[in-house]
Amino acid sequence: MVNPNEDTEFNDALRAHGILPPKPPSRPPSPDIPHITHADAVRAIASTADADQLGNLLEGDNIDSDDERMFEDYRRRRIAEMRAEEKRGRFGSLEPLAREDFVREVTEGSKLNADGKVEPEEAPGSDDDKLKGTGVVVFLFKDSIPLSQHLRPLLAQLAAAHPETKFLSIPATMCIPNYPDKNVPTLLIYRNGDMVGNLIAGAGMNGLKTTVRELEALLIRYSAIAQPSAALRSAARGNDSDSDLDSDGGDVGTVNARSGGIRSGGGLGTASGGGRAAKRGQDSDDDSDFDL
């Protein structure tokens, strides 16, 4: 009796004449299981380890020269990443400013990147150009004015949440002699050597109801900071009511669009939300010109 499943020449002849059905297709070979080399395993370990862990691996007794080179290479990378992160977070608090240090700390300081170097010029108006250098926020205040008292802790909290931005404070009349109380508080915003905005007498804010998240959103509009702080978002979610957030300086809100324009009163100049440099105001109030 003929076995149709046998692989013989006779069965092939029967299939050729249609007596036996065609052979079923053969099963494709199983894919090869990838082989993980020792170097692959070492690289997987090194790529996920931090600098301290890599240092411990380098102190091992059974490490060969190839593994040592790989661990040392990744360790240098981790240290470089840590140093770059430290440079990005080189501020972190609201610091006092002396009038004689204004140009060095504000105008010139806003030109420096995280490495302390002046970046090359980019095409005007590009997204990279808006965030070149360092954002600097100067708080002109007077303690007897309630809005000054309200904004100070909010700015201090923003300084801690955005250590890559420099936050400075100076009494208004010490910065600008005879600066009128009606313009206080004022926020001067610098980026890459230019004053890109000035917020006079709380322009664009919500008065004594201004929250830290509203102020953060306003500073993002003027490129003083790049993006919202995750820490502030978490703090806002962790509180039950707006009143609790206000007391802690951690509320979230939106900027009042109608009051978002920057007034030109007081001679400090104006700046649009995305403008590069502020223009000197045309107000006739000569005793409040911004003249450092």
PEZIZI-V329484 format. One record per backbone hydrogen bond with DSSP energy under -1.0 kcal/mol. CO is the residue of the C=O (numbers start at 0). NH is the residue of the N-H. E is the energy in kcal/mol with one decimal. If there is no record, write none. Layout:
<<CO NH E> <CO NH E>>
This chain:
<<2 5 -1.7> <5 7 -1.3> <7 11 -1.9> <8 12 -2.1> <9 13 -2.2> <10 14 -2.4> <11 15 -2.1> <12 16 -1.4> <13 18 -2.6> <14 17 -1.4> <36 40 -2.0> <37 41 -2.4> <38 42 -2.4> <39 43 -2.3> <40 44 -1.9> <41 45 -2.6> <42 46 -2.4> <49 53 -2.5> <50 54 -2.0> <51 55 -2.0> <52 56 -2.1> <53 57 -2.0> <56 59 -1.5> <63 67 -2.3> <64 68 -2.1> <65 69 -2.0> <66 70 -2.9> <67 71 -2.4> <68 72 -2.2> <69 73 -2.3> <70 74 -2.2> <71 75 -2.1> <72 76 -1.7> <73 77 -2.4> <74 78 -2.2> <75 79 -2.3> <76 80 -2.5> <77 81 -2.3> <78 82 -2.3> <79 83 -2.2> <80 84 -2.2> <81 85 -2.2> <82 86 -2.0> <83 87 -2.0> <84 88 -1.6> <86 89 -1.0> <94 168 -2.3> <97 100 -1.5> <98 101 -1.5> <100 104 -3.1> <101 105 -2.8> <101 106 -1.0> <102 107 -3.4> <105 109 -2.2> <107 110 -1.4> <108 111 -1.1> <109 133 -2.2> <109 191 -2.0> <112 115 -2.1> <116 112 -2.8> <122 125 -1.8> <125 129 -1.5> <128 131 -1.1> <134 165 -2.6> <135 189 -2.9> <136 167 -3.1> <137 187 -2.5> <138 169 -2.6> <139 185 -2.0> <140 171 -2.7> <141 144 -2.2> <144 148 -1.6> <145 149 -2.1> <146 150 -2.4> <147 151 -1.8> <150 154 -2.8> <151 155 -2.2> <152 156 -2.0> <153 157 -2.3> <154 158 -2.5> <155 159 -1.7> <156 160 -2.0> <157 161 -1.9> <161 164 -2.0> <162 90 -1.9> <165 136 -3.0> <166 94 -2.4> <167 138 -3.2> <168 96 -2.5> <169 140 -1.4> <170 174 -1.8> <171 175 -3.0> <175 178 -1.7> <179 182 -1.7> <180 183 -1.8> <182 200 -1.6> <184 200 -1.4> <185 139 -3.2> <186 198 -2.7> <187 137 -3.0> <188 195 -1.8> <188 196 -1.3> <189 135 -2.5> <190 193 -1.6> <193 190 -2.5> <194 277 -3.1> <196 188 -3.1> <198 186 -2.0> <201 204 -2.1> <205 208 -1.9> <206 209 -1.7> <210 214 -2.4> <211 215 -2.2> <212 216 -2.2> <213 217 -2.0> <214 218 -2.2> <215 219 -1.9> <216 220 -1.7> <217 221 -1.0> <218 223 -2.3> <219 222 -1.7> <228 232 -1.7> <229 233 -2.4> <230 234 -2.2> <231 235 -2.2> <232 236 -2.2> <233 237 -1.6> <235 238 -1.0> <240 244 -1.7> <241 245 -2.6> <242 246 -1.8> <243 247 -1.3> <244 248 -1.1> <244 249 -3.0> <250 212 -2.1> <256 259 -1.2> <258 203 -1.3> <263 266 -1.4> <266 289 -1.0> <269 278 -2.1> <271 274 -1.2> <278 269 -1.9> <283 285 -1.6> <284 287 -1.4> <285 288 -1.2> <288 290 -1.2>>
